[in-house]
Amino acid sequence: MLRSRPNRQQRPSESSDERQGGRRGGGSNTNGNNNFHYGGYPSSGAGPMSISSGADDDDDEYNKKNKKGSSGRFGGFGASSVGGGKKKFSGGGSPSFTRQSAAYNNNGGGGSSGGGALILMAITILILLSGTTFYYRKMTTRAKAELASLTAQARHPHERHYDSNNDDNRAHAEAVTDLKRKQSQLQGELTKATVRNKEMEKEVVQSTKLSEALEEEFKAHNTQYEKMSRSWNDMAIKVKETKQKFIDAHNHQDDTTGGIVPGGPGHTLNQRRELEQMESIEDYEDFVQRREDALWDKIDLLIEKIGKDSKREALEWFGADLLYHKVPEDEISFRVDLEVEYPMFDPHRADDNPEIWSRTKKTITIEMAPLNLMPIAINLFLQQIHHKLWEGCNFVINAMHILQAGPHQYKGEGQYAANSYLLKSKFEKNRLDTMPYQEYSLDYPHTKYTVGFAGRPGGPDFYINKVDNSENHGPGGQTHHDLHEEADPCFGRVVAGFEVIEDINRIPVDREKGSLLKAPVTIVGGRVIAFRRSSTNGDGKRDGEGGGVPPLEGGGDGGQESFNMPTS
C-alpha cells in the first residue's frame, strides 16, 4: 500500500487531474498496452488495469501465500492474463462461482443467459466499486498530504522536508526566521514585563500599606477635628457670654454713676457700639490688632524719648568740655581705657598652676559706637565705668567665640561666686545693672572684637566678640529667649590692647564648666575719654562707622581734641 509523505512533491507518474485520465508519462508493457496509474495504484501486467477493493497489506500477504490473485472485499475477484488477451475468471473461494466459470469455459464463452447476466452484473458492480474506491482513496491521500504539510509547518524548520531551491520554500523559511526573531523579541519583552509586573505588585502592596496608614491618620485627624470643633464652639459661647457681660456692665449705668461717657476715660461710646456689632472672631482680631498697633506706637515714642535722654545725659556728663568748645554733637565720641590684671604666661612654668604665675597689668581700649546709633547702651556702660562699678569684677568665661566679664568674684582653684552680692549690689543700688530694653542697630553688628551686653535684658555682664557673631548674637540668633527676634546690644569695639586678649587666651580653662578661667583676670579700674571725631576718614566714612580708631590722648591727628573725664 502506498503511504503518503508529508509535503511530498507529486511524482510525474501520478495523476493530479482526473480529466487527464492519469496518463502522464505512462510506459508500455510487454504486450504493448499502456500502464495506467490511478491515485497511486499500478495496473496489472496483462489487462488495462487491476482493481483493488481497498484491502490493506495483510490481504496482499495472504494472496502471495496462496498463490492467488488479488482478493477483493466483495467475493475476491481477480483478473489474470490468459493467452491472447482472453480473460479467465477464478473464484476467490466461492464454489458456485467456480462451477459457473467451468461451464462458461466448456461452452466456449457462451453459457446460459443467467450466467452471463450474473457476470455482467458482477463486472458492473466491480466498476462502480472501483470508481468509488478510487475517488475515496484519492481524496484520502490528498487530505493526508495536506495534514502532513500543516504538521510539518508547525514543526521546527530543521524537521521539515522541503526543497531549498523552491521560491515558496525559501520565502517560507525567511518568514519562519523573521517570526522566530520576533518571538525572541517578544520573549524578552515578556520577561521585562514580568519583572515590571512583580515590581508593580510590590508597589501595590506598599501603596496598600501606605493607604491603610493614611486612613488611620485621617481617622485620627477627624477625631482631632471634632475635638477642636467642640472646643471652638465652647470658646465661641464663652466669647459671646463675655461680650454680653461687658455690654450689660456698661448698659445699665448712667453718666452720674461712672458709666461710659463720650470723651471721658475708658472706652468711648463708639467703642461700645463697635463691640456690640461684632459678629465673628475676625472682628475681634481686627479690634485687638488696632489696639496692639496703638500700643506699639506708644512704645516707639518711649524708646525714642529714652534714647534722646540717654544721649543728652552722656553728652552732659562726659562731653561737656567739647560742647563748651562748640564741637557739634555728631562729632563727639568716647572711648574707655579698661585696666586689667592677670597672670602672665611663662613657657618655663607652663605646667604649674596659673594662679602662681607672675601677674601683670595692661590696658584694653574700647571705642564706643556712634552715639546716635546706641545712645542707651553707651550711656549705661560709661556710667558704670564712671561710678567704678567694674572695679574688682573679673573676666570669667573664655570660650571659643567670646571673652565675658561680670560681677563675679574669684574664690580660688578655678571657682567663682557668680553674681556676688558684694559686687552686683553696687550696680543695682545705682540702677545701672541692666538695659531698659534690647537696643540694637543693624549698622553696628557683632563683628570681631566688638563689645556687647550679655543677657535678656542685657547687663551688667559684657563680652568681647573673638569672632564674627553677627548671626549668633544678632536678631533671631538666640532662640532660647522668649523674644528671640531681639538681639544683644552691641555698643563698642576694641581698638587697642589686643595683646591682652592674646595673653588671656593662654590661661588654661575648664571646658567642662563652661570654659571658666582657672586663674583670675581682674578689672582694676577704668576711665572715660571724650574726643572729637573727624567728619570723615580716609575711605569716605565717618570715624567709628567703618572701624576707625579714635586719636590717642594728646590731641594729635589733625588737631583733634580729646579730654580725660574724671572717674570719681
Buried (B, 14 or more C-beta within 10 A) or exposed (E): EEEBEBBEEEEEBBBEEEEEEBEBEBEEEEEEBEBBBBBBBEBBEBBEBBBBBBBEEEBBEBBEEEEBBBBBEEBBBBBBBEEEEEEEBBBBEBEEBBEBBEEBEEEEEEBEEEBBEBBEEBEEEBEEBBEEBBEEBBEEBEEBBEEBBEEBBEEEEEEBEBEEEEEEBEEBBEEBEEEEEEEEEEEEEEEEEEEEEEEEEEEEEEEEEEEEEEEEEEEEEEEEEEEEEEEEEEEEEEEEEEBEEBBEEBEEEEEEEEBBBEEEEEBBBEEBEEBEEBEEEEEBEEBEEEEEEEEEEEEEEEBEEBBEEBBEBBBEBBBEBBBEEEBEEEBBBBBBBBBBBBBEBEEEEEEEEBBEBEBEEBBBBBBBBBBBBBBBBBBBBBBBBBBEBBBBBBBBBBBEBBBBBBBBBBEEEBEBBEBBEEBBEBBBEEEBBBBBBBBBBEEBBBBBBBBBBBBBBBBBBBBBBBEBBBEBBBBEBBEEEEEEEBBBBBBBBBBBBEEBBEBBEBBBBEEEEEBBBBBBBBBBBBBBBBBBBBEEBEEEEBBBBEBBBBBBBEBEBEEBEBBEBEBE
